[in-house]
Amino acid sequence: MRIGRTTWVTVALAALVTLVGCGGGQPGGPTASAPATTGSGTNSPAATSPPGGPSAPGGAPGGAPTSQLAKVSANTASESQIATALRDAGVPNAERWAKEVVEYRPYPADDRSLTKLREELAKYNPGQDTIDKIISVLQP
């Protein structure tokens, strides 16, 4: 009976190690307070694929056009709600960009194109495609 108990303990330990190893990074994403500096000397949030890999063509997972994604308020949505919307739109490093959106609040309620936010995000040189993806899921 001793062999059975040892085997069970070994299997349980292996399962524990596997679960801990797969847990990986922090659930809240990066904790840096400023965008990373790239090798070219420009400040921009690190360009990494969102969890689950890059999105399908069309901007959204599964190939859905970004125009069909639900919009969230840049003024009132929580940082995690914004990050989820950005991730769904295929924005790289969605958590970092969500922090930037929240940082520059409030946005004028009558500015449907979010000009102030576009100007603030442009400081980080993310590229027009990234800015367009960010704005596509936000409303004032």
C-alpha positions as CSV (number, residue, x, y, z in Angstrom):
1,M,0.0,0.0,0.0
2,R,3.0,2.3,0.5
3,I,3.7,2.4,-3.2
4,G,0.2,3.6,-3.9
5,R,0.5,6.5,-1.5
6,T,3.9,7.5,-2.9
7,T,2.5,7.4,-6.4
8,W,-0.5,9.6,-5.4
9,V,1.8,12.2,-3.7
10,T,4.1,12.3,-6.8
11,V,1.1,12.8,-9.1
12,A,-0.3,15.5,-6.9
13,L,3.0,17.3,-6.7
14,A,3.4,17.1,-10.5
15,A,0.0,18.6,-10.9
16,L,0.8,21.4,-8.5
17,V,4.0,22.2,-10.2
18,T,2.2,22.3,-13.6
19,L,-0.5,24.6,-12.3
20,V,1.9,27.0,-10.7
21,G,4.2,27.0,-13.8
22,C,1.2,27.8,-16.1
23,G,0.1,30.6,-13.8
24,G,2.8,32.8,-15.3
25,G,2.5,36.6,-15.0
26,Q,0.5,38.9,-12.9
27,P,-3.2,39.1,-13.6
28,G,-3.2,42.9,-13.6
29,G,-0.6,43.1,-16.4
30,P,2.4,45.4,-16.4
31,T,2.9,47.6,-13.3
32,A,5.3,50.2,-14.8
33,S,4.1,53.7,-14.2
34,A,5.6,55.0,-17.5
35,P,5.6,53.6,-21.0
36,A,8.7,51.6,-22.0
37,T,11.4,53.3,-24.0
38,T,12.1,51.4,-27.3
39,G,15.5,50.9,-28.8
40,S,14.8,53.7,-31.2
41,G,14.6,56.2,-28.3
42,T,10.9,56.8,-28.6
43,N,8.6,56.3,-25.7
44,S,5.8,53.9,-26.4
45,P,4.1,51.1,-24.6
46,A,5.8,47.8,-25.4
47,A,4.3,46.2,-28.5
48,T,3.3,42.8,-27.3
49,S,0.5,40.5,-28.5
50,P,-2.5,40.4,-26.3
51,P,-3.1,37.3,-24.2
52,G,-4.1,34.5,-26.5
53,G,-2.0,35.7,-29.4
54,P,-2.7,38.2,-32.1
55,S,-6.2,38.8,-33.3
56,A,-7.6,37.7,-36.6
57,P,-7.7,40.0,-39.6
58,G,-10.4,42.6,-39.3
59,G,-9.2,43.9,-35.9
60,A,-11.2,41.7,-33.6
61,P,-10.8,38.1,-32.5
62,G,-12.5,35.7,-34.9
63,G,-12.2,38.3,-37.8
64,A,-15.1,40.5,-36.7
65,P,-14.7,44.0,-37.9
66,T,-13.8,46.5,-35.2
67,S,-17.0,48.5,-36.1
68,Q,-19.1,45.7,-34.6
69,L,-17.3,45.8,-31.2
70,A,-19.2,47.3,-28.2
71,K,-17.9,50.7,-27.3
72,V,-17.1,51.7,-23.7
73,S,-16.9,55.2,-22.2
74,A,-13.4,56.7,-22.1
75,N,-14.7,58.9,-19.2
76,T,-16.6,56.5,-17.0
77,A,-15.5,52.9,-17.8
78,S,-13.1,51.2,-15.4
79,E,-9.5,50.6,-16.5
80,S,-10.2,46.9,-16.8
81,Q,-13.3,47.4,-18.9
82,I,-11.3,49.6,-21.3
83,A,-8.5,47.1,-21.4
84,T,-11.0,44.3,-22.3
85,A,-12.4,46.4,-25.1
86,L,-9.0,47.3,-26.4
87,R,-7.9,43.6,-26.2
88,D,-11.1,42.6,-28.1
89,A,-10.1,45.2,-30.8
90,G,-6.7,43.6,-31.2
91,V,-4.7,46.5,-29.6
92,P,-1.3,45.3,-28.5
93,N,-0.5,45.8,-24.8
94,A,-4.2,46.7,-24.1
95,E,-3.6,47.1,-20.3
96,R,-0.9,49.7,-20.8
97,W,-3.0,51.7,-23.3
98,A,-6.0,51.5,-20.9
99,K,-3.9,53.1,-18.2
100,E,-3.1,56.0,-20.6
101,V,-6.8,56.4,-21.5
102,V,-7.7,56.7,-17.8
103,E,-4.7,59.0,-17.1
104,Y,-5.8,61.7,-19.5
105,R,-9.5,61.9,-18.3
106,P,-11.8,63.7,-18.6
107,Y,-12.6,64.0,-22.3
108,P,-15.1,66.5,-23.7
109,A,-18.5,64.8,-24.0
110,D,-19.3,66.6,-27.3
111,D,-16.1,65.3,-29.0
112,R,-17.2,62.1,-30.6
113,S,-13.8,61.7,-32.3
114,L,-11.9,61.9,-29.0
115,T,-9.4,64.5,-30.4
116,K,-7.9,65.2,-27.0
117,L,-7.2,61.4,-26.5
118,R,-5.8,61.1,-30.0
119,E,-3.4,63.9,-29.2
120,E,-2.3,62.4,-25.9
121,L,-1.8,59.0,-27.4
122,A,0.2,60.4,-30.3
123,K,2.9,61.5,-27.9
124,Y,3.9,57.8,-27.6
125,N,4.2,57.3,-31.4
126,P,2.1,54.1,-31.4
127,G,1.2,54.4,-35.1
128,Q,-2.0,55.5,-36.7
129,D,-3.4,51.9,-36.9
130,T,-3.0,51.5,-33.1
131,I,-4.6,54.8,-32.3
132,D,-7.5,54.0,-34.7
133,K,-8.1,50.6,-33.0
134,I,-8.1,52.3,-29.5
135,I,-10.5,55.0,-30.6
136,S,-12.8,52.5,-32.4
137,V,-14.0,51.0,-29.1
138,L,-14.2,54.2,-27.1
139,Q,-16.8,56.9,-26.8
140,P,-16.7,60.1,-24.6
